[in-house]
Structure formats: structure tokens, C-alpha cells
Amino acid sequence: MESQEQYPHDGEVTDNFELAGVPDAFQRLWTPHRLAYIKGGQEQVSSEGNCPFCAAPSHSDEEALIVHRGKHAFVILNLFPYNAGHLLVCPYRHVPDYTDIDVEETAEIAALTQTAMRVLRKVSAPAGFNLGMNQGAAGGAGIAAHLHQHIVPRWSGDGNFLPIIAQTKAITQTLGEVRRQVAEAWPAEAADSASASGTGEA
């Protein structure tokens, strides 16, 4: 009875396992999935054999979080997004530098980037975007061995203190939900074109 009087809302924040702990006003953002990536660093990708961007196209779109497959490049969700809808455009070829891709790859990566922006505007109405390629480990590339372009949707006020002091980013949607929304909104003519080229199958 005394506990109920001191902590009247205790039941609302106590789990079914009745683990020990004192309720407080803080919310926790658990991100244990990032630990393997953080521990691995650049050394985790040493060749095409252990490159996640090379492996992704061999899996289903749902499994790999791919939203569109083109002839020379594909669009995939970032497994560690800065914001919901953070996409990556990757060439199929395992090349590290922007100067390594040919004219066709360059054109398709640019076209896919434009389409991705249009699709994200349609499904989530961002106020702006960050676009960019981090070249090399010194340039901030998480996986420097395989070229990839970032497309990060931005909203006014989406930045706060969490990434700065807590190295934590609050993401409002699950990756699966975002993948489904973006894939369903991708222009049909682009998907038909990819299928005709022989690379559009999941």
C-alpha cells in the first residue's frame, strides 16, 4: 500500500518480469544491433566476399532492404540510418572510388538519386535532403571499399542533442516499413525498365 502511495504510476512502467529498478522520467533507446558494426570498423570489408553491398542483390528485396534494382546500380536502405528513409545508391560492381565507375554507371546512379528524392518527397514530405559520397576511410566512409551515395531526407527540427552527446539517433519508422513504402511508390516505368534489362528480379 505504501508503495502505491509513493509511486502511484509504478504499475504502468513495471514489466511483467518484475525486474528490480526504480522508475524515472528517462526514455531509453536500445540499439544493440549497432555493436557488431561499430566493433568491425573498416576491417570488416576486405573483399567482395564479405562486402554487404555485393551480397545484398543475391537476397530478396525484403531481406536485403532493397527498394529498387537498376541495370548498373541498385537502391537500398541504410541499415544504420541517420533519418527514416535514409537510402544508398550502390553500383553492382565492387569499386571504391567515384572515378572508378564508367559513364553508364554514373548516369544511372544520378538518375536513381533523382528518382529516390521524388519518391521520398511523395511518401514522407521531407523539407530537404543531404546527398553525398564519403570517399575513403579518412573521408568518413563507413564502408570505403564499395562506392555508395547517401540520400538522407531532412525535416526542420530533426536535429537534436541526442546524436551529439549520446551518440543516439531516434528513428520514427522500422526499416521494413520504410522499405515497403518506398518500393511501392517507386515509378512503375522505372521498375519495368529494370525488369526488361534482366536485373529487376528479387
ChimeraX commands (.cxc) that place a marker at each C-alpha (Angstrom):
marker #1 position 0.00,0.00,0.00 radius 0.5
marker #1 position 2.84,2.34,0.89 radius 0.5
marker #1 position 4.48,1.67,-2.49 radius 0.5
marker #1 position 1.29,2.59,-4.33 radius 0.5
marker #1 position 1.04,5.86,-2.43 radius 0.5
marker #1 position 4.68,6.80,-3.07 radius 0.5
marker #1 position 4.69,5.64,-6.70 radius 0.5
marker #1 position 1.08,5.73,-7.94 radius 0.5
marker #1 position 2.06,5.03,-11.56 radius 0.5
marker #1 position 4.55,2.28,-10.76 radius 0.5
marker #1 position 2.43,-0.37,-12.48 radius 0.5
marker #1 position 2.48,1.49,-15.76 radius 0.5
marker #1 position 6.27,1.28,-16.08 radius 0.5
marker #1 position 6.93,-2.12,-14.49 radius 0.5
marker #1 position 7.34,-5.05,-16.87 radius 0.5
marker #1 position 5.79,-8.48,-16.39 radius 0.5
marker #1 position 9.06,-9.96,-15.17 radius 0.5
marker #1 position 9.06,-7.65,-12.14 radius 0.5
marker #1 position 12.75,-6.87,-12.54 radius 0.5
marker #1 position 14.34,-4.64,-9.93 radius 0.5
marker #1 position 14.52,-0.93,-10.67 radius 0.5
marker #1 position 13.22,2.46,-9.72 radius 0.5
marker #1 position 11.01,4.25,-12.29 radius 0.5
marker #1 position 12.31,7.55,-13.58 radius 0.5
marker #1 position 11.46,10.10,-16.26 radius 0.5
marker #1 position 14.00,8.90,-18.84 radius 0.5
marker #1 position 13.26,7.05,-22.06 radius 0.5
marker #1 position 15.82,4.51,-23.30 radius 0.5
marker #1 position 16.71,3.97,-26.95 radius 0.5
marker #1 position 18.21,0.49,-27.24 radius 0.5
marker #1 position 20.45,-0.01,-30.28 radius 0.5
marker #1 position 22.39,-3.26,-29.65 radius 0.5
marker #1 position 22.32,-4.08,-33.38 radius 0.5
marker #1 position 24.93,-1.35,-33.96 radius 0.5
marker #1 position 27.55,-3.07,-31.79 radius 0.5
marker #1 position 28.74,-5.54,-34.45 radius 0.5
marker #1 position 29.14,-2.72,-36.98 radius 0.5
marker #1 position 30.96,-0.47,-34.50 radius 0.5
marker #1 position 33.35,-3.25,-33.45 radius 0.5
marker #1 position 34.05,-4.30,-37.04 radius 0.5
marker #1 position 35.08,-0.96,-38.48 radius 0.5
marker #1 position 36.64,-0.73,-41.93 radius 0.5
marker #1 position 38.36,-4.10,-41.46 radius 0.5
marker #1 position 35.03,-5.92,-41.72 radius 0.5
marker #1 position 35.03,-5.46,-45.52 radius 0.5
marker #1 position 38.27,-6.70,-47.06 radius 0.5
marker #1 position 36.96,-8.06,-50.39 radius 0.5
marker #1 position 33.84,-8.72,-52.47 radius 0.5
marker #1 position 33.38,-11.93,-50.47 radius 0.5
marker #1 position 32.49,-10.11,-47.25 radius 0.5
marker #1 position 31.04,-6.90,-48.68 radius 0.5
marker #1 position 27.38,-6.34,-47.66 radius 0.5
marker #1 position 26.73,-4.27,-50.81 radius 0.5
marker #1 position 27.94,-7.12,-53.01 radius 0.5
marker #1 position 25.92,-9.68,-51.04 radius 0.5
marker #1 position 22.66,-7.70,-50.94 radius 0.5
marker #1 position 21.49,-8.28,-54.55 radius 0.5
marker #1 position 21.65,-12.07,-54.09 radius 0.5
marker #1 position 18.92,-11.87,-51.43 radius 0.5
marker #1 position 15.27,-10.94,-51.73 radius 0.5
marker #1 position 14.39,-7.26,-51.70 radius 0.5
marker #1 position 12.69,-7.62,-48.30 radius 0.5
marker #1 position 15.64,-9.45,-46.79 radius 0.5
marker #1 position 18.27,-7.06,-48.14 radius 0.5
marker #1 position 16.15,-3.88,-47.73 radius 0.5
marker #1 position 16.47,-3.15,-51.46 radius 0.5
marker #1 position 13.84,-0.74,-52.80 radius 0.5
marker #1 position 14.83,-0.79,-56.49 radius 0.5
marker #1 position 17.18,-2.70,-58.80 radius 0.5
marker #1 position 18.51,-0.97,-61.89 radius 0.5
marker #1 position 20.77,-2.19,-64.67 radius 0.5
marker #1 position 24.09,-0.93,-63.25 radius 0.5
marker #1 position 23.12,0.10,-59.71 radius 0.5
marker #1 position 20.53,-0.51,-57.01 radius 0.5
marker #1 position 18.88,1.46,-54.22 radius 0.5
marker #1 position 18.96,0.09,-50.68 radius 0.5
marker #1 position 18.07,1.30,-47.20 radius 0.5
marker #1 position 20.94,2.20,-44.92 radius 0.5
marker #1 position 20.96,-0.37,-42.12 radius 0.5
marker #1 position 22.16,2.40,-39.76 radius 0.5
marker #1 position 20.04,5.37,-40.89 radius 0.5
marker #1 position 20.57,8.98,-39.91 radius 0.5
marker #1 position 16.87,9.60,-40.57 radius 0.5
marker #1 position 13.94,7.39,-41.58 radius 0.5
marker #1 position 14.19,6.90,-45.35 radius 0.5
marker #1 position 17.99,7.15,-45.49 radius 0.5
marker #1 position 18.81,5.46,-48.82 radius 0.5
marker #1 position 22.03,4.37,-50.50 radius 0.5
marker #1 position 22.59,4.10,-54.25 radius 0.5
marker #1 position 25.25,1.48,-54.99 radius 0.5
marker #1 position 26.80,0.19,-58.20 radius 0.5
marker #1 position 26.72,-3.59,-58.52 radius 0.5
marker #1 position 30.46,-3.56,-59.20 radius 0.5
marker #1 position 32.74,-3.62,-56.15 radius 0.5
marker #1 position 34.65,-0.38,-56.73 radius 0.5
marker #1 position 35.73,2.11,-54.06 radius 0.5
marker #1 position 36.06,5.45,-55.82 radius 0.5
marker #1 position 33.77,7.74,-57.77 radius 0.5
marker #1 position 36.38,7.89,-60.53 radius 0.5
marker #1 position 36.21,4.08,-60.89 radius 0.5
marker #1 position 32.68,3.98,-62.32 radius 0.5
marker #1 position 32.01,4.27,-66.06 radius 0.5
marker #1 position 29.68,6.63,-67.92 radius 0.5
marker #1 position 26.67,4.29,-67.78 radius 0.5
marker #1 position 27.05,3.67,-64.06 radius 0.5
marker #1 position 27.49,7.38,-63.38 radius 0.5
marker #1 position 24.35,8.25,-65.33 radius 0.5
marker #1 position 22.25,5.58,-63.65 radius 0.5
marker #1 position 23.41,6.47,-60.14 radius 0.5
marker #1 position 22.45,10.10,-60.85 radius 0.5
marker #1 position 19.05,9.09,-62.27 radius 0.5
marker #1 position 18.32,6.75,-59.35 radius 0.5
marker #1 position 19.24,9.52,-56.92 radius 0.5
marker #1 position 16.75,11.87,-58.56 radius 0.5
marker #1 position 14.01,9.23,-58.55 radius 0.5
marker #1 position 14.71,8.40,-54.91 radius 0.5
marker #1 position 14.30,12.05,-53.96 radius 0.5
marker #1 position 10.97,12.25,-55.80 radius 0.5
marker #1 position 9.74,9.07,-54.13 radius 0.5
marker #1 position 10.77,10.22,-50.65 radius 0.5
marker #1 position 9.02,13.55,-51.23 radius 0.5
marker #1 position 5.88,11.62,-52.12 radius 0.5
marker #1 position 5.88,9.22,-49.16 radius 0.5
marker #1 position 7.29,11.37,-46.35 radius 0.5
marker #1 position 7.38,15.02,-47.48 radius 0.5
marker #1 position 10.88,15.95,-46.29 radius 0.5
marker #1 position 11.82,19.64,-46.21 radius 0.5
marker #1 position 15.25,18.97,-47.71 radius 0.5
marker #1 position 17.97,16.39,-48.39 radius 0.5
marker #1 position 21.62,15.68,-47.75 radius 0.5
marker #1 position 23.28,13.98,-50.73 radius 0.5
marker #1 position 26.84,12.79,-50.77 radius 0.5
marker #1 position 29.58,10.22,-51.18 radius 0.5
marker #1 position 32.19,9.83,-48.48 radius 0.5
marker #1 position 35.39,8.81,-50.23 radius 0.5
marker #1 position 37.84,6.68,-48.28 radius 0.5
marker #1 position 38.06,6.00,-44.54 radius 0.5
marker #1 position 39.59,9.43,-43.97 radius 0.5
marker #1 position 36.61,10.95,-45.79 radius 0.5
marker #1 position 34.17,9.35,-43.39 radius 0.5
marker #1 position 33.04,6.35,-45.45 radius 0.5
marker #1 position 31.60,3.61,-43.24 radius 0.5
marker #1 position 32.40,1.03,-45.94 radius 0.5
marker #1 position 35.09,2.60,-48.08 radius 0.5
marker #1 position 35.65,-0.47,-50.28 radius 0.5
marker #1 position 32.31,-0.21,-52.12 radius 0.5
marker #1 position 31.13,3.11,-53.52 radius 0.5
marker #1 position 27.72,4.29,-52.32 radius 0.5
marker #1 position 25.82,7.56,-52.46 radius 0.5
marker #1 position 23.81,8.69,-49.45 radius 0.5
marker #1 position 20.33,10.20,-49.79 radius 0.5
marker #1 position 19.21,11.50,-46.40 radius 0.5
marker #1 position 15.78,13.12,-46.10 radius 0.5
marker #1 position 15.68,16.08,-43.70 radius 0.5
marker #1 position 12.91,17.84,-41.80 radius 0.5
marker #1 position 13.06,21.15,-39.98 radius 0.5
marker #1 position 13.91,20.43,-36.36 radius 0.5
marker #1 position 15.00,16.82,-36.95 radius 0.5
marker #1 position 18.36,17.51,-35.30 radius 0.5
marker #1 position 18.64,17.49,-31.51 radius 0.5
marker #1 position 21.10,16.86,-28.69 radius 0.5
marker #1 position 20.95,13.04,-28.81 radius 0.5
marker #1 position 23.45,12.42,-31.66 radius 0.5
marker #1 position 25.84,14.98,-30.17 radius 0.5
marker #1 position 26.03,13.97,-26.52 radius 0.5
marker #1 position 24.62,10.43,-26.53 radius 0.5
marker #1 position 25.63,9.10,-29.99 radius 0.5
marker #1 position 22.00,8.06,-30.39 radius 0.5
marker #1 position 19.56,8.80,-33.20 radius 0.5
marker #1 position 15.80,8.46,-32.79 radius 0.5
marker #1 position 14.25,6.81,-35.87 radius 0.5
marker #1 position 10.48,7.04,-36.25 radius 0.5
marker #1 position 9.82,4.03,-38.52 radius 0.5
marker #1 position 11.05,0.46,-38.83 radius 0.5
marker #1 position 13.30,-0.37,-41.78 radius 0.5
marker #1 position 10.79,-2.87,-43.15 radius 0.5
marker #1 position 8.01,-0.30,-43.14 radius 0.5
marker #1 position 10.14,2.31,-44.87 radius 0.5
marker #1 position 11.32,-0.21,-47.49 radius 0.5
marker #1 position 7.74,-1.20,-48.30 radius 0.5
marker #1 position 6.55,2.41,-48.64 radius 0.5
marker #1 position 9.44,3.48,-50.86 radius 0.5
marker #1 position 9.32,0.33,-53.04 radius 0.5
marker #1 position 5.56,0.64,-53.55 radius 0.5
marker #1 position 5.89,4.31,-54.50 radius 0.5
marker #1 position 8.78,3.72,-56.95 radius 0.5
marker #1 position 7.65,4.65,-60.50 radius 0.5
marker #1 position 6.35,1.62,-62.40 radius 0.5
marker #1 position 8.13,2.61,-65.60 radius 0.5
marker #1 position 11.49,2.51,-63.78 radius 0.5
marker #1 position 10.72,-0.95,-62.39 radius 0.5
marker #1 position 9.60,-2.21,-65.82 radius 0.5
marker #1 position 12.80,-0.90,-67.37 radius 0.5
marker #1 position 14.91,-2.73,-64.79 radius 0.5
marker #1 position 12.98,-5.97,-65.34 radius 0.5
marker #1 position 13.50,-5.72,-69.11 radius 0.5
marker #1 position 17.24,-5.43,-68.54 radius 0.5
marker #1 position 17.25,-8.72,-66.64 radius 0.5
marker #1 position 18.21,-7.28,-63.26 radius 0.5
marker #1 position 14.81,-6.46,-61.82 radius 0.5
marker #1 position 14.05,-9.79,-60.18 radius 0.5
marker #1 position 14.15,-10.00,-56.40 radius 0.5
marker link #1:1,2 radius 0.2
marker link #1:2,3 radius 0.2
marker link #1:3,4 radius 0.2
marker link #1:4,5 radius 0.2
marker link #1:5,6 radius 0.2
marker link #1:6,7 radius 0.2
marker link #1:7,8 radius 0.2
marker link #1:8,9 radius 0.2
marker link #1:9,10 radius 0.2
marker link #1:10,11 radius 0.2
marker link #1:11,12 radius 0.2
marker link #1:12,13 radius 0.2
marker link #1:13,14 radius 0.2
marker link #1:14,15 radius 0.2
marker link #1:15,16 radius 0.2
marker link #1:16,17 radius 0.2
marker link #1:17,18 radius 0.2
marker link #1:18,19 radius 0.2
marker link #1:19,20 radius 0.2
marker link #1:20,21 radius 0.2
marker link #1:21,22 radius 0.2
marker link #1:22,23 radius 0.2
marker link #1:23,24 radius 0.2
marker link #1:24,25 radius 0.2
marker link #1:25,26 radius 0.2
marker link #1:26,27 radius 0.2
marker link #1:27,28 radius 0.2
marker link #1:28,29 radius 0.2
marker link #1:29,30 radius 0.2
marker link #1:30,31 radius 0.2
marker link #1:31,32 radius 0.2
marker link #1:32,33 radius 0.2
marker link #1:33,34 radius 0.2
marker link #1:34,35 radius 0.2
marker link #1:35,36 radius 0.2
marker link #1:36,37 radius 0.2
marker link #1:37,38 radius 0.2
marker link #1:38,39 radius 0.2
marker link #1:39,40 radius 0.2
marker link #1:40,41 radius 0.2
marker link #1:41,42 radius 0.2
marker link #1:42,43 radius 0.2
marker link #1:43,44 radius 0.2
marker link #1:44,45 radius 0.2
marker link #1:45,46 radius 0.2
marker link #1:46,47 radius 0.2
marker link #1:47,48 radius 0.2
marker link #1:48,49 radius 0.2
marker link #1:49,50 radius 0.2
marker link #1:50,51 radius 0.2
marker link #1:51,52 radius 0.2
marker link #1:52,53 radius 0.2
marker link #1:53,54 radius 0.2
marker link #1:54,55 radius 0.2
marker link #1:55,56 radius 0.2
marker link #1:56,57 radius 0.2
marker link #1:57,58 radius 0.2
marker link #1:58,59 radius 0.2
marker link #1:59,60 radius 0.2
marker link #1:60,61 radius 0.2
marker link #1:61,62 radius 0.2
marker link #1:62,63 radius 0.2
marker link #1:63,64 radius 0.2
marker link #1:64,65 radius 0.2
marker link #1:65,66 radius 0.2
marker link #1:66,67 radius 0.2
marker link #1:67,68 radius 0.2
marker link #1:68,69 radius 0.2
marker link #1:69,70 radius 0.2
marker link #1:70,71 radius 0.2
marker link #1:71,72 radius 0.2
marker link #1:72,73 radius 0.2
marker link #1:73,74 radius 0.2
marker link #1:74,75 radius 0.2
marker link #1:75,76 radius 0.2
marker link #1:76,77 radius 0.2
marker link #1:77,78 radius 0.2
marker link #1:78,79 radius 0.2
marker link #1:79,80 radius 0.2
marker link #1:80,81 radius 0.2
marker link #1:81,82 radius 0.2
marker link #1:82,83 radius 0.2
marker link #1:83,84 radius 0.2
marker link #1:84,85 radius 0.2
marker link #1:85,86 radius 0.2
marker link #1:86,87 radius 0.2
marker link #1:87,88 radius 0.2
marker link #1:88,89 radius 0.2
marker link #1:89,90 radius 0.2
marker link #1:90,91 radius 0.2
marker link #1:91,92 radius 0.2
marker link #1:92,93 radius 0.2
marker link #1:93,94 radius 0.2
marker link #1:94,95 radius 0.2
marker link #1:95,96 radius 0.2
marker link #1:96,97 radius 0.2
marker link #1:97,98 radius 0.2
marker link #1:98,99 radius 0.2
marker link #1:99,100 radius 0.2
marker link #1:100,101 radius 0.2
marker link #1:101,102 radius 0.2
marker link #1:102,103 radius 0.2
marker link #1:103,104 radius 0.2
marker link #1:104,105 radius 0.2
marker link #1:105,106 radius 0.2
marker link #1:106,107 radius 0.2
marker link #1:107,108 radius 0.2
marker link #1:108,109 radius 0.2
marker link #1:109,110 radius 0.2
marker link #1:110,111 radius 0.2
marker link #1:111,112 radius 0.2
marker link #1:112,113 radius 0.2
marker link #1:113,114 radius 0.2
marker link #1:114,115 radius 0.2
marker link #1:115,116 radius 0.2
marker link #1:116,117 radius 0.2
marker link #1:117,118 radius 0.2
marker link #1:118,119 radius 0.2
marker link #1:119,120 radius 0.2
marker link #1:120,121 radius 0.2
marker link #1:121,122 radius 0.2
marker link #1:122,123 radius 0.2
marker link #1:123,124 radius 0.2
marker link #1:124,125 radius 0.2
marker link #1:125,126 radius 0.2
marker link #1:126,127 radius 0.2
marker link #1:127,128 radius 0.2
marker link #1:128,129 radius 0.2
marker link #1:129,130 radius 0.2
marker link #1:130,131 radius 0.2
marker link #1:131,132 radius 0.2
marker link #1:132,133 radius 0.2
marker link #1:133,134 radius 0.2
marker link #1:134,135 radius 0.2
marker link #1:135,136 radius 0.2
marker link #1:136,137 radius 0.2
marker link #1:137,138 radius 0.2
marker link #1:138,139 radius 0.2
marker link #1:139,140 radius 0.2
marker link #1:140,141 radius 0.2
marker link #1:141,142 radius 0.2
marker link #1:142,143 radius 0.2
marker link #1:143,144 radius 0.2
marker link #1:144,145 radius 0.2
marker link #1:145,146 radius 0.2
marker link #1:146,147 radius 0.2
marker link #1:147,148 radius 0.2
marker link #1:148,149 radius 0.2
marker link #1:149,150 radius 0.2
marker link #1:150,151 radius 0.2
marker link #1:151,152 radius 0.2
marker link #1:152,153 radius 0.2
marker link #1:153,154 radius 0.2
marker link #1:154,155 radius 0.2
marker link #1:155,156 radius 0.2
marker link #1:156,157 radius 0.2
marker link #1:157,158 radius 0.2
marker link #1:158,159 radius 0.2
marker link #1:159,160 radius 0.2
marker link #1:160,161 radius 0.2
marker link #1:161,162 radius 0.2
marker link #1:162,163 radius 0.2
marker link #1:163,164 radius 0.2
marker link #1:164,165 radius 0.2
marker link #1:165,166 radius 0.2
marker link #1:166,167 radius 0.2
marker link #1:167,168 radius 0.2
marker link #1:168,169 radius 0.2
marker link #1:169,170 radius 0.2
marker link #1:170,171 radius 0.2
marker link #1:171,172 radius 0.2
marker link #1:172,173 radius 0.2
marker link #1:173,174 radius 0.2
marker link #1:174,175 radius 0.2
marker link #1:175,176 radius 0.2
marker link #1:176,177 radius 0.2
marker link #1:177,178 radius 0.2
marker link #1:178,179 radius 0.2
marker link #1:179,180 radius 0.2
marker link #1:180,181 radius 0.2
marker link #1:181,182 radius 0.2
marker link #1:182,183 radius 0.2
marker link #1:183,184 radius 0.2
marker link #1:184,185 radius 0.2
marker link #1:185,186 radius 0.2
marker link #1:186,187 radius 0.2
marker link #1:187,188 radius 0.2
marker link #1:188,189 radius 0.2
marker link #1:189,190 radius 0.2
marker link #1:190,191 radius 0.2
marker link #1:191,192 radius 0.2
marker link #1:192,193 radius 0.2
marker link #1:193,194 radius 0.2
marker link #1:194,195 radius 0.2
marker link #1:195,196 radius 0.2
marker link #1:196,197 radius 0.2
marker link #1:197,198 radius 0.2
marker link #1:198,199 radius 0.2
marker link #1:199,200 radius 0.2
marker link #1:200,201 radius 0.2
marker link #1:201,202 radius 0.2
view
